[in-house]
Amino acid sequence: MTNAKLVTSKFDSNQPTLHPACLTLIVESAGEQYRHYDNLIKIRKKLGNPGGHLLNMDMENKDLAHYPFDWLDEVIGKDLNPQHPAASRINQEELTGWQHRLRSETSSIWRNLKSQAFSLLSSKKVTAMLTHYQDCLEELKRQAMVNMAAYPEDDPLNAFCGQVLTELGHLQTQFQRRYARYLADWHPTNSVRHASTTERTPPLYKVTCGLSVDQIAIILKAADDTRLLTARSFSLVLRSITPYLSTERMQDFSWKSARSSTMKMEDRDKQVAAAALEQLIKQIKNY
């Protein structure tokens, strides 16, 4: 009796984790490939094993458990994630390589999707496969948006995150057009729905502030610089707060307009913002 060693490892929180839909896609893809190879073996047995090279060639050209988003998942979930140590080690040469590879990766995913959809004989399986692709894309887009918000607008990584979002959007549009009849009942999974709701759905209630957009931005900038508010970037502070604010003149204003106003602050706005904070200090002391 041979002794088997059980190898265990502690979970590394820094390692990117796969979305459940992405994991399902890997497992189901492996299952489909296994059944395909099993059928080839049965055919070879019935034919007395002629053309045995057919199976060998097929095995060489296809991975048993191919995950189509592998490279994008690695780049978006780890390399571009500001919370991961790998993000601080990205150099310009590596970034240029990513830019050149991005388009070919999305093209490869599109070819892979069409091939899988063609090989599946059941409409139910095609729908399930497309649903997994949709969920994976939504999760990657969500993480890419979070990454992008964490980098300054003049940072090359911010620009690359924008390119990633554009390519993912084009890819999603392609297969939504081609396979629309399979995706009529598709809805985002819980985690993706939560993320997309945060980005797109207007809040139920807004609070009106007696200051202007520029004055609000100055106060939030000071709160970020003094670490009174803690986020990965000032942009993320604005993106999290501005959807819930309005002014007496503007019902809605963008976080980008608030951010741009802090690039060159007017003395008048600084005086008004400081006076408002002094009023707060006075009020707190009177409690």
N, C-alpha and C positions, 0 to 999 in steps of 0.2 A: 504494500500500500504506500503510495507516494504521499509525501507531506506537501500540502498546499499552503502557500503563504498568502495571507490576506493583506493587501496593501491598502492602507487608509491614508487620507490626507485631509488636513484641515481646510475648511472652506475659505477661500480668499475673496474677501469682499470687493477687492479691486478688480477682479476678473469680471468681464461683461457676462451677463446672464441672458439666455435666449428667451424670447417671448414664447409663451406656451404654444401659440399658433405656429411659430417657426419650428419648434421641436416636433410638433405633430406632422408638419410638412416633411421633415427629415425622415421620420419613422414610416410614414405612408409611402414616401418615395422609395425607401428601402424595400418595403413590402412589394410594391409593384415591380421593382427590378428583380427581386428574388423570384417572383412568380414567372417573370419573363424568362429568366435563365432556366428555371425548372421545366418550362414548356419546351425550350430548346433541347434539353437533355432527353425528354420523352420522345421528341421527334427524331433525334439521332438514334435512339434505341430501336424505333420502328423501322428506320431506314437501314438498319444494320451498320450504323455509325459511318456512313459516307460523309465526306465534306466536314470532317471533324474540326477543321480549321475555322469553321463558321463560329462556333461557340468561343473559341480562343480569341478571335478577333473582336467579338462582341464584348467579352469580358475585359479586354484591354482598352476598349474605347469608352467604356462607361463605368463610373464608380458605383458601387453597390448602394451607398447612402449619400447621394450628392445633395448638398444644401446650396441652392442657387444664390443665396444672399451672403455666402460665407465671407467674401472679401469686404463687402459693404458693412456687414455686421461688425467685423473686426475694426474697420476704420472709424465708423460712427460710434460704436459702443465702447471702444477702448482708446484708440489713438487720438480722436478728436474730443473725447470726453474730458473736460477740464478737471474733473475729480479723480481722473486716473493719472498716475505718475508718467505714463508714456506720452501724455500730451505736451509735457515740458521738454521733451527730447526731439521734437519734430524740427528738421532743418529744411532749408529751401529746396535742396535737391530732392528730398523725399516728397515734399509737397508738389513739386513739378511732376514727379513720376505719377503721383495720384491723379493729377489733373489730366494727364495723358491717358490714364487707364480707365477713368470714370466712365467715359462714353462706351468703351468696349465692354465693360462689365454690364451695363444696363442692356446693351444689345444682346449679350450672351444670355442674360436672364430672360429676355423676350423670346429668343429662339428656344430656350429650354422650356418655357411655358407653352409655346405653340406645339412643341414636340410631345410634351406630356398630354396636352389636351387632345391631340390627334390620336395618341395611342390608347387612351381610355375609351372603352366602348360604352360605358354607362354614363348617362347624363348626370346621375346623382354623384358619381365620382368626380366628374369634371367640375361640378358645382362646388364640391368639397375642396378640391385642389385650388380652384380660383379663390375661394374664401380664405384659404390659408395664405395665398399670395397677397391678398388684400390686407389681411391682418398684419402680415410681416411688413408690408410697405408702410402702413399707417404707423406702426411702432417705430420704424426707422426714421420716418419723417418727424415724428414727435421728438425723438432723441436728437435729431439734427437741429431742430428748432431750439431746443434747450441749449445745445452746444453753441449755436450761433449767437444766442443772447448773452452768453458768458464772455465773448470776445469783443473788444472795441471795434467800431465800425471800420477803422483804418488798418486793422490786423488782417494779414493775408489768410489766416484761418477762418475769419468771419466770412471773407469772400468765397473761400472754398466751400464752407457750409452752405452758402447760398447756391453754389453750383450743384451741390449734392441734392438740395431740395428741388431745384429745377429739373434735374435729370429724373429723380424719383417721380415728380409730378408728370413729366412726359410719359414715362413708362406706365404709370397708372392710367393715364388717359388712353393710351394705346389699347390696353387689354380691356378697359371698360367699354370702349367703342366696339371692339371685336366680339366680346363675350357678354354683351349687355343682357341678353336673355337669361343667362345663368346667374347674374348678379342682382336681379330685381329685388330679392328679399334680403340682400346683404346688409348687415348693421355692424358697426365696430364692436369689438369685444370690450369688456368693462374697462380695462386699463387704458385702451386706446380712446374709448368714448370719453373717459374722464379728461384725458389730455386735450382732445379736440374741443371739448366743451369749454375748457379753460381758455383756449385760444380764440374761439369763434363766437360763442354765444354771449350776447349782451347780459350784464348782470340784472337781476330783478330790481335792485334798488341802487340809486346813485345818491351821493352826498354832495350838496352844493357848498362850495368853499368861497369865502368872501375875498379871496385873493385872485390875481390873474394867473394864467398858465405859467408865465415866466417866474412869478413870485413863488408859486407852488414848487416849481422845479428847483429854485434856489434852496428852499428849505429841505427838500428831499435830498439834494446834492450834499448839503451840510450834514444831514443825518447819515448819509452813506459814508462820507469822508471821516466822520468821527466814530463810525462803527456803531452808531445808535441803531441803525438798521443793518442787518447782515445778509448779504446775498453775494452770489458769485461775481456780479458786476452791477454797475449803476444802471445799465440798460434793463437788467432783470428787475431791479427795484421799481423802475418806472412802469415796466410791462405788467407788474403785479398789482400796482396801486392805481394807475391812471384810469383803467376801465370803470372804477367805482366812484370817480370824481367828476364833477362838473363845476363850471364857474357861472357867475351871474350873466356872463355874455355868451358862454359856449356850453352847450349841453354835452357835447362830445369833443374830445381832443385826443390826438395821438401821442403815444409815448415818445415817438421820434421828434415831434415838434417841441415837446418839453425838454428832451435831451439837447437838441440843437440850441435852445435858448441859453443853456448853461455854458456854451462855448464862449459867449461874449455877454456877460451880465451888465445890465444897465445900473448905474448908481441909484437911480430912483427906485428900481425894483428891489435892490438890496436894502435900501432904507425902509421900504414898506414891509419887507419880509422880517427884518430885524425888529421893527416896531410891533409886529404881530406876535413875535416870540416874547418880547418884553411884556406884552399884555398877558400872555400865558403865564409867565413867571410871576407877575403880580397877582394873578388870580390864584395860582397854586399857593402862594404865601398866605393868602387870605383864608384858605381852607382851615 
